[in-house]
């Protein structure tokens, strides 16, 4: 199976999707949702691109480098936004995003 060589990246992407989805949901519960708007938006963008790349890798996409490059950029942006907030869910999300960005850079 072509995706076996990318198994570690697939797992990292999956963990990032989970962290972003949790952060997204938790941000919606915060008192000042307006302050969290950029974080919420980037959580969605990041989860979506990571989920897409995860699926594309399992299909053996020939666009690994291109997709991973875009994914790394979005993960970094999401991580940078999340680390601005003191909430535990944001800090965990930032950590997952930075880990994912590094893994994506390694293949792009």
C-alpha positions, 0 to 999 in steps of 0.5 A, a space after each residue: 500500500 502506498 500510504 505505508 511510507 507516510 504512516 507517521 505523517 498520517 498519524 501526526 495529521 490525524 492528531 492535529 485534526 483532533 486538536 484543532 477540532 477540540 480547540 474550535 469547539 472549546 473556543 466557541 464556549 469562551 465568554 469573548 468569542 469575538 476575541 477568539 474569531 481568528 483562532 476559530 477560523 484557523 482551527 477550521 482551516 487547519 483541521 480541513 487541510 490536515 484531514 484532506 492531506 491525510 486522506 490524500 496520502 492514504 490514496 497515494 496522491 502524487 501531490 504530496 510535496 505540494 499539499 504538505 507545503 500548503 498544510 505546513 503553512 496553515 498549521 504554522 498560522 494556526 499554531 501562531 494564533 493559538 499560542 497567543 491565547 492562554 487557554 489550555 486547549 489553545 496551547 495544546 492545539 498550538 503544540 499539535 500544529 507546530 509538530 504537524 507543520 514540521 512533519 509536513 516540511 519534512 516531506 515538502 
